[in-house]
Every structure is written in C-alpha cells, then in structure tokens.
Amino acid sequence: MIEIEKGSGNIYADLGIPDAEQMWVKAQLVTKIGELIKERSWTRQEATKILGMTQPELSKVLRGQFRGVNKAKLLL
C-alpha cells in the first residue's frame, strides 16, 4: 500500500533543501514571470530587455534553474 503525506506547501522544505524559503519565493516569482510573458505576448527578446536578463539566463530561469539568480533580478 502506498502512503501519502500532506506537504507543507513548500516542496523545497519538504525535501530538506537548505535555502528552502528562498527557493520557494524564487519559484513563485518565476511562475509569475512566465505568466506575464504569456499574458502580454512578449517575445523572448522583449522579456529579456524588460527583465534585464540575457536570453540564456531567462531560458534557464523559466526551466527552473534559478538557484544562483538573485531574487532582486526576478522582481519586475
């Protein structure tokens, strides 16, 4: 039988990741950035200009690779 546990709402904390709160905040910001890009029909070039990132940086962030990215850089 499979046992299911209710999570805390922060997957990073549930997995015991050291900077769990920061990672959760970054994940929320990245989710919002992705939504804004879609809602506003921004091209990658427009999004990178607005966000002050390079296209490779934006691609990594949108794929969830944001551990080394400063939270301030994710704020619009």
N, CA, C and O of each residue as an XYZ file, in Angstrom:
304
protein
N       0.835     -1.182      0.000
C       0.000      0.000      0.000
C       0.884      1.252      0.000
O       1.898      1.300      0.696
N       0.503      2.245     -0.769
C       1.247      3.495     -0.854
C       0.756      4.452      0.223
O      -0.446      4.650      0.406
N       1.720      5.042      0.933
C       1.388      6.004      1.975
C       1.564      7.415      1.421
O       2.588      7.717      0.807
N       0.589      8.268      1.632
C       0.632      9.640      1.137
C       0.690     10.588      2.326
O      -0.106     10.495      3.260
N       1.656     11.503      2.264
C       1.791     12.511      3.314
C       1.390     13.867      2.766
O       1.664     14.184      1.609
N       0.745     14.659      3.593
C       0.398     16.023      3.202
C       1.649     16.885      3.310
O       2.342     16.862      4.328
N       1.935     17.646      2.256
C       3.113     18.509      2.236
C       2.877     19.804      2.995
O       1.756     20.125      3.388
N       3.951     20.527      3.187
C       3.887     21.793      3.915
C       3.463     22.954      3.025
O       3.144     24.037      3.516
N       3.461     22.725      1.706
C       3.202     23.809      0.768
C       4.496     24.348      0.179
O       4.474     25.137     -0.765
N       5.616     23.923      0.733
C       6.931     24.312      0.220
C       7.702     23.026     -0.065
O       8.274     22.419      0.841
N       7.711     22.624     -1.319
C       8.359     21.370     -1.704
C       9.834     21.361     -1.339
O      10.389     20.315     -1.002
N      10.469     22.526     -1.405
C      11.892     22.608     -1.078
C      12.128     22.291      0.396
O      13.091     21.604      0.735
N      11.261     22.785      1.268
C      11.366     22.483      2.701
C      11.077     21.008      2.942
O      11.756     20.355      3.735
N      10.062     20.490      2.251
C       9.712     19.081      2.408
C      10.870     18.168      2.015
O      11.031     17.083      2.575
N      11.677     18.613      1.046
C      12.823     17.823      0.590
C      14.085     18.096      1.404
O      15.121     17.472      1.173
N      13.998     19.028      2.357
C      15.133     19.325      3.221
C      16.214     20.170      2.572
O      17.371     20.123      2.989
N      15.852     20.936      1.562
C      16.817     21.801      0.882
C      17.158     22.965      1.809
O      16.260     23.590      2.373
N      18.464     23.265      1.973
C      18.902     24.271      2.953
C      18.266     25.654      2.815
O      17.841     26.227      3.818
N      18.189     26.195      1.624
C      17.621     27.540      1.437
C      16.195     27.449      0.893
O      15.835     28.120     -0.075
N      15.405     26.610      1.534
C      14.066     26.277      1.056
C      13.159     27.488      0.876
O      12.455     27.588     -0.128
N      13.169     28.396      1.825
C      12.274     29.558      1.739
C      12.642     30.434      0.546
O      11.764     30.881     -0.191
N      13.934     30.679      0.353
C      14.372     31.482     -0.794
C      14.020     30.799     -2.112
O      13.579     31.454     -3.057
N      14.212     29.500     -2.172
C      13.898     28.762     -3.399
C      12.402     28.825     -3.693
O      12.002     28.964     -4.849
N      11.574     28.722     -2.653
C      10.123     28.781     -2.838
C       9.715     30.157     -3.365
O       8.891     30.257     -4.275
N      10.293     31.218     -2.790
C       9.990     32.583     -3.241
C      10.404     32.748     -4.700
O       9.645     33.287     -5.505
N      11.601     32.286     -5.040
C      12.064     32.377     -6.426
C      11.141     31.607     -7.365
O      10.829     32.081     -8.457
N      10.707     30.432     -6.949
C       9.804     29.634     -7.788
C       8.499     30.383     -8.041
O       7.968     30.357     -9.152
N       7.986     31.048     -7.010
C       6.756     31.825     -7.175
C       6.973     32.991     -8.135
O       6.123     33.268     -8.981
N       8.107     33.671     -8.007
C       8.425     34.792     -8.897
C       8.576     34.320    -10.343
O       8.075     34.960    -11.267
N       9.264     33.206    -10.531
C       9.464     32.669    -11.883
C       8.129     32.262    -12.498
O       7.904     32.479    -13.689
N       7.251     31.679    -11.703
C       5.922     31.316    -12.198
C       5.193     32.558    -12.680
O       4.590     32.552    -13.753
N       5.245     33.616    -11.896
C       4.582     34.872    -12.272
C       5.209     35.471    -13.529
O       4.493     35.974    -14.394
N       6.529     35.424    -13.638
C       7.204     35.931    -14.836
C       6.728     35.171    -16.071
O       6.427     35.780    -17.098
N       6.661     33.857    -15.976
C       6.177     33.047    -17.093
C       4.753     33.408    -17.485
O       4.425     33.480    -18.669
N       3.902     33.638    -16.475
C       2.512     34.032    -16.739
C       2.453     35.391    -17.433
O       1.689     35.576    -18.380
N       3.262     36.340    -16.959
C       3.280     37.677    -17.565
C       3.752     37.632    -19.017
O       3.201     38.320    -19.877
N       4.759     36.830    -19.279
C       5.267     36.704    -20.649
C       4.151     36.211    -21.566
O       3.982     36.719    -22.674
N       3.391     35.220    -21.102
C       2.273     34.694    -21.905
C       1.145     35.710    -22.033
O       0.664     35.975    -23.135
N       0.720     36.284    -20.896
C      -0.403     37.230    -20.893
C      -0.141     38.438    -21.787
O      -1.042     38.920    -22.474
N       1.077     38.911    -21.771
C       1.417     40.122    -22.529
C       1.982     39.816    -23.911
O       2.360     40.718    -24.659
N       2.031     38.535    -24.231
C       2.532     38.075    -25.534
C       3.915     38.639    -25.856
O       4.189     39.039    -26.987
N       4.776     38.663    -24.843
C       6.134     39.146    -25.046
C       6.945     38.102    -25.796
O       6.792     36.902    -25.567
N       7.801     38.563    -26.686
C       8.787     37.668    -27.278
C       9.885     37.482    -26.236
O       9.940     38.218    -25.251
N      10.751     36.507    -26.449
C      11.866     36.314    -25.513
C      12.747     37.562    -25.493
O      13.254     37.962    -24.445
N      12.920     38.165    -26.662
C      13.755     39.364    -26.754
C      13.150     40.510    -25.933
O      13.871     41.212    -25.224
N      11.828     40.697    -26.027
C      11.163     41.742    -25.238
C      11.288     41.448    -23.748
O      11.591     42.338    -22.953
N      11.053     40.194    -23.380
C      11.108     39.804    -21.969
C      12.501     40.014    -21.390
O      12.640     40.502    -20.269
N      13.524     39.653    -22.141
C      14.886     39.812    -21.620
C      15.244     41.285    -21.454
O      15.941     41.658    -20.510
N      14.772     42.111    -22.363
C      15.043     43.546    -22.263
C      14.347     44.129    -21.026
O      14.951     44.894    -20.274
N      13.094     43.768    -20.822
C      12.312     44.266    -19.687
C      12.892     43.763    -18.361
O      12.960     44.510    -17.385
N      13.309     42.497    -18.336
C      13.810     41.885    -17.106
C      15.297     42.127    -16.863
O      15.807     41.848    -15.778
N      15.985     42.642    -17.869
C      17.419     42.880    -17.710
C      18.228     41.604    -17.633
O      19.224     41.533    -16.913
N      17.796     40.586    -18.382
C      18.496     39.302    -18.417
C      18.910     39.003    -19.849
O      18.389     39.582    -20.802
N      19.851     38.092    -19.972
C      20.182     37.603    -21.303
C      19.177     36.511    -21.660
O      18.487     35.994    -20.782
N      19.091     36.161    -22.934
C      18.171     35.093    -23.325
C      18.539     33.757    -22.683
O      17.646     33.037    -22.238
N      19.844     33.396    -22.618
C      20.174     32.144    -21.926
C      19.781     32.160    -20.444
O      19.318     31.150    -19.914
N      19.965     33.307    -19.774
C      19.565     33.412    -18.356
C      18.065     33.212    -18.208
O      17.621     32.464    -17.337
N      17.283     33.875    -19.051
C      15.829     33.753    -18.970
C      15.394     32.322    -19.235
O      14.525     31.800    -18.537
N      15.981     31.688    -20.228
C      15.633     30.297    -20.540
C      15.901     29.387    -19.350
O      15.067     28.550    -19.004
N      17.066     29.547    -18.721
C      17.397     28.729    -17.549
C      16.397     28.963    -16.419
O      15.903     28.016    -15.809
N      16.107     30.230    -16.150
C      15.183     30.579    -15.067
C      13.813     29.958    -15.318
O      13.219     29.378    -14.409
N      13.311     30.076    -16.540
C      11.984     29.542    -16.852
C      11.952     28.015    -16.818
O      10.880     27.421    -16.707
N      13.121     27.378    -16.911
C      13.208     25.917    -16.790
C      13.423     25.486    -15.339
O      13.578     24.299    -15.053
N      13.431     26.462    -14.423
C      13.570     26.130    -13.007
C      14.993     26.125    -12.496
O      15.241     25.701    -11.367
N      15.927     26.586    -13.296
C      17.329     26.629    -12.874
C      17.642     28.038    -12.379
O      18.274     28.830    -13.079
N      17.188     28.337    -11.160
C      17.324     29.697    -10.646
C      18.049     29.775     -9.306
O      17.986     30.805     -8.635
N      18.725     28.723     -8.911
C      19.406     28.714     -7.608
C      20.391     29.878     -7.488
O      20.418     30.524     -6.441
N      21.191     30.172     -8.497
C      22.195     31.226     -8.405
C      21.698     32.611     -8.783
O      22.475     33.565     -8.800
N      20.412     32.731     -9.085
C      19.857     34.015     -9.520
C      19.397     34.811     -8.301
O      18.715     34.283     -7.422
N      19.772     36.065     -8.260
C      19.384     36.958     -7.174
C      17.876     37.228     -7.255
O      17.346     37.477     -8.338
N      17.189     37.178     -6.106
C      15.743     37.448     -6.083
C      15.417     38.807     -6.670
O      14.406     38.961     -7.355
N      16.257     39.789     -6.412
C      16.003     41.146     -6.908
C      15.941     41.169     -8.431
O      15.206     41.970     -9.008
N      16.694     40.312     -9.077
C      16.702     40.259    -10.538
C      15.375     39.709    -11.071
O      15.011     39.971    -12.217
N      14.662     38.959    -10.252
C      13.388     38.367    -10.666
C      12.203     39.300    -10.439
O      11.104     39.041    -10.929
N      12.420     40.374     -9.704
C      11.334     41.315     -9.428
C      11.167     42.272    -10.592
O      12.144     42.797    -11.124
N       9.934     42.491    -10.979
C       9.664     43.416    -12.089
C       9.558     44.827    -11.575
O       9.334     45.753    -12.354
